[in-house]
Amino acid sequence: MTKKISYLLILSTCLIASSCTMMVKGLVKLVVKDYNDYTNTNVSNVQMLERKGNSQSFSKLFSGKTVYLYVWENKGNRPDAHQKEYRELKERFAKYPDVVFANLYIGSDTVANSYKLGDDGASLGFLKILEINNSAAPFIIGKDGSILAYKGPKPTDKILVDYVLFQARNGEDGTKSAKRLIRGVSREQRFKSIELKDWYTKHFNKEPEGKLSFSVSSTK
């Protein structure tokens, strides 16, 4: 099941803005607390198979890179590069050479433009913890191979996914960065700190205008 909590949708149903904002923050925190479920798990030795069957370790394929790894099992949930939000996310991060996007298919078929897992111990161990239940979920892997966001923010979670992925470049886990972002939003739905305002301006190439609106998704 995918749950999507929208700031605008919930806020529009509230009578007291300040109380509503606090409620939304609480709901978002419930979702992002699971991002760091497997931060002690390292996937550097996991074997990744290309379509032709060539195998390389995760660490060799993505050395020095932060990886937004979309894992999928059902072809109906394939992360499509032509989907508007996914394409735009990639475009926004094109200016960061240390961030890459990759797809990992764990179904039974062979699919173009997607990796598959090997049958070694490290790969099978990784497969056991994925648990995406015939769906699709993004994982953010740090430069050292650690899982920084387990079933992390999706491309549709604009602002949240950008901030979590951006902070992962410095090895910060998704729960920590997501909570910082949440705390940094005021009751008036604006950034409290100069740091967040500056990040937004530099990353999106525009200053934040008006009230902030973003969502958070949970893949269960």
VMD Tcl script that draws the C-alpha trace (Angstrom):
set ca {
  {0.00 0.00 0.00}
  {1.25 3.51 -0.79}
  {0.18 6.29 1.50}
  {0.57 9.87 0.38}
  {0.24 12.72 2.82}
  {-0.11 16.12 1.20}
  {0.43 19.35 3.09}
  {-2.06 21.22 0.97}
  {-4.75 18.55 1.18}
  {-4.61 18.20 4.94}
  {-4.19 21.89 5.61}
  {-7.24 22.72 3.54}
  {-9.42 20.64 5.86}
  {-8.20 22.25 9.09}
  {-9.77 25.10 10.96}
  {-6.74 26.09 13.02}
  {-3.66 26.45 10.85}
  {-1.04 26.17 13.58}
  {-2.55 23.01 15.08}
  {-2.92 21.50 11.63}
  {0.71 22.11 10.73}
  {1.80 20.34 13.90}
  {-0.45 17.40 13.03}
  {1.01 17.15 9.54}
  {4.55 17.21 10.90}
  {3.68 14.38 13.26}
  {2.26 12.28 10.42}
  {5.28 12.89 8.23}
  {7.65 11.91 11.04}
  {5.84 8.57 11.35}
  {6.67 7.82 7.72}
  {10.29 8.97 7.61}
  {11.30 7.23 10.85}
  {11.61 3.97 8.89}
  {14.06 5.35 6.33}
  {16.99 4.37 8.58}
  {15.83 0.80 9.27}
  {18.91 -0.75 7.65}
  {21.63 1.88 7.93}
  {23.98 -0.81 9.29}
  {23.56 -2.84 6.11}
  {26.23 -2.44 3.45}
  {25.63 -3.60 -0.12}
  {29.14 -3.04 -1.51}
  {29.65 -6.78 -2.15}
  {26.24 -7.36 -3.72}
  {26.62 -8.68 -7.28}
  {24.71 -6.78 -9.95}
  {23.92 -8.58 -13.20}
  {23.52 -6.76 -16.48}
  {21.11 -7.97 -19.14}
  {23.86 -9.97 -20.89}
  {24.71 -11.70 -17.63}
  {27.88 -9.79 -16.84}
  {28.37 -9.41 -13.11}
  {30.06 -6.69 -11.08}
  {29.96 -5.78 -7.43}
  {27.89 -2.80 -6.39}
  {31.02 -1.02 -5.16}
  {32.78 -1.35 -8.54}
  {29.76 -0.22 -10.51}
  {29.07 2.82 -8.37}
  {32.40 3.71 -6.82}
  {32.26 7.15 -5.16}
  {28.60 7.60 -6.09}
  {25.40 8.15 -4.14}
  {22.83 5.89 -5.78}
  {19.09 6.40 -6.04}
  {18.25 2.73 -6.57}
  {14.70 2.00 -7.69}
  {13.86 -1.62 -6.85}
  {10.86 -3.16 -8.57}
  {9.28 -6.57 -8.97}
  {6.04 -6.14 -10.90}
  {6.30 -4.91 -14.49}
  {3.20 -2.82 -13.91}
  {5.18 -0.80 -11.38}
  {8.29 -0.29 -13.45}
  {10.04 3.00 -12.66}
  {9.78 4.58 -16.07}
  {12.28 7.23 -17.08}
  {9.50 8.84 -19.09}
  {7.38 9.44 -16.02}
  {7.35 13.18 -15.50}
  {8.37 13.28 -11.83}
  {11.15 10.73 -12.19}
  {12.54 12.45 -15.27}
  {12.46 15.83 -13.55}
  {14.20 14.44 -10.46}
  {17.03 13.14 -12.64}
  {17.26 16.47 -14.42}
  {17.55 18.37 -11.13}
  {20.43 16.14 -10.02}
  {22.26 16.13 -13.34}
  {24.49 18.92 -12.01}
  {25.82 16.63 -9.25}
  {28.30 14.16 -10.80}
  {28.39 12.09 -7.60}
  {24.68 11.12 -7.85}
  {23.47 8.34 -10.17}
  {20.13 6.65 -10.79}
  {19.77 2.90 -11.32}
  {17.00 0.30 -11.51}
  {17.09 -3.13 -9.91}
  {14.53 -5.67 -11.12}
  {13.92 -8.59 -8.76}
  {11.27 -10.37 -10.84}
  {11.81 -13.58 -12.79}
  {12.21 -12.14 -16.30}
  {15.08 -10.35 -17.98}
  {14.39 -6.67 -18.51}
  {16.33 -4.09 -20.49}
  {17.94 -1.15 -18.67}
  {17.64 -2.82 -15.27}
  {20.08 -4.75 -13.13}
  {19.32 -8.06 -11.46}
  {20.84 -9.61 -8.37}
  {23.40 -12.38 -8.41}
  {22.95 -15.61 -6.46}
  {25.85 -15.08 -4.05}
  {25.41 -14.73 -0.29}
  {25.57 -10.93 -0.18}
  {23.01 -10.58 -2.97}
  {20.59 -13.07 -1.44}
  {20.95 -11.33 1.90}
  {20.05 -8.02 0.28}
  {17.06 -9.62 -1.44}
  {15.69 -10.79 1.92}
  {15.45 -7.30 3.34}
  {13.94 -5.62 0.28}
  {10.36 -6.78 0.93}
  {8.68 -4.58 -1.62}
  {5.64 -6.89 -1.93}
  {5.17 -7.02 -5.70}
  {5.52 -3.26 -5.88}
  {8.36 -0.77 -6.37}
  {10.38 1.28 -3.93}
  {13.40 3.59 -4.06}
  {16.43 3.03 -1.85}
  {19.24 5.53 -1.40}
  {22.69 3.97 -1.12}
  {25.62 6.02 0.18}
  {29.08 6.29 -1.35}
  {30.38 3.65 1.06}
  {27.62 1.18 0.13}
  {25.45 1.77 3.22}
  {21.67 1.95 2.92}
  {20.86 5.55 3.85}
  {17.16 5.47 2.99}
  {15.20 2.23 3.14}
  {12.04 2.52 1.03}
  {12.81 6.19 0.84}
  {11.06 9.18 -0.70}
  {9.66 8.79 -4.21}
  {10.11 11.13 -7.18}
  {6.63 12.53 -6.48}
  {7.78 13.67 -3.02}
  {9.26 16.88 -4.33}
  {11.40 18.91 -1.89}
  {11.58 15.93 0.49}
  {13.19 13.54 -2.01}
  {15.53 16.28 -3.22}
  {16.71 17.20 0.27}
  {17.16 13.60 1.45}
  {19.07 12.63 -1.70}
  {21.16 15.80 -1.55}
  {22.14 15.18 2.09}
  {22.92 11.52 1.31}
  {25.84 12.83 -0.76}
  {27.46 13.61 2.61}
  {26.57 10.23 4.12}
  {23.56 11.40 6.13}
  {20.75 8.88 6.60}
  {17.28 9.67 5.30}
  {15.50 9.81 8.65}
  {17.92 12.40 10.02}
  {17.78 14.66 6.98}
  {14.02 14.31 6.55}
  {13.36 15.24 10.17}
  {15.63 18.27 9.84}
  {13.63 19.39 6.84}
  {10.36 18.91 8.70}
  {11.59 20.83 11.73}
  {12.73 23.58 9.39}
  {9.19 24.36 8.22}
  {7.33 26.96 10.25}
  {3.66 27.05 11.16}
  {3.24 29.43 8.25}
  {4.65 26.72 5.96}
  {7.86 28.59 5.23}
  {11.50 27.75 5.84}
  {12.75 28.89 9.23}
  {16.48 28.82 8.53}
  {18.74 30.62 6.10}
  {20.50 27.30 5.42}
  {17.33 25.65 4.07}
  {16.38 28.72 2.07}
  {19.85 28.84 0.52}
  {19.76 25.12 -0.26}
  {16.38 25.45 -1.96}
  {17.49 28.47 -3.98}
  {20.70 26.85 -5.21}
  {19.17 23.45 -5.87}
  {15.95 24.51 -7.61}
  {17.51 27.64 -9.16}
  {14.80 29.84 -7.69}
  {13.87 31.29 -4.33}
  {11.07 29.70 -2.30}
  {7.93 31.72 -2.91}
  {4.78 31.60 -0.84}
  {3.82 28.62 1.28}
  {5.74 25.39 0.87}
  {3.82 22.38 -0.38}
  {5.28 18.87 -0.45}
  {4.24 15.32 0.23}
  {5.66 12.12 1.64}
  {4.99 8.58 0.42}
  {5.33 5.31 2.26}
  {5.80 1.96 0.51}
  {4.65 -0.91 2.73}
}
mol new
graphics top color blue
foreach p $ca { graphics top sphere $p radius 0.5 }
foreach p [lrange $ca 0 end-1] q [lrange $ca 1 end] { graphics top cylinder $p $q radius 0.2 }
display resetview
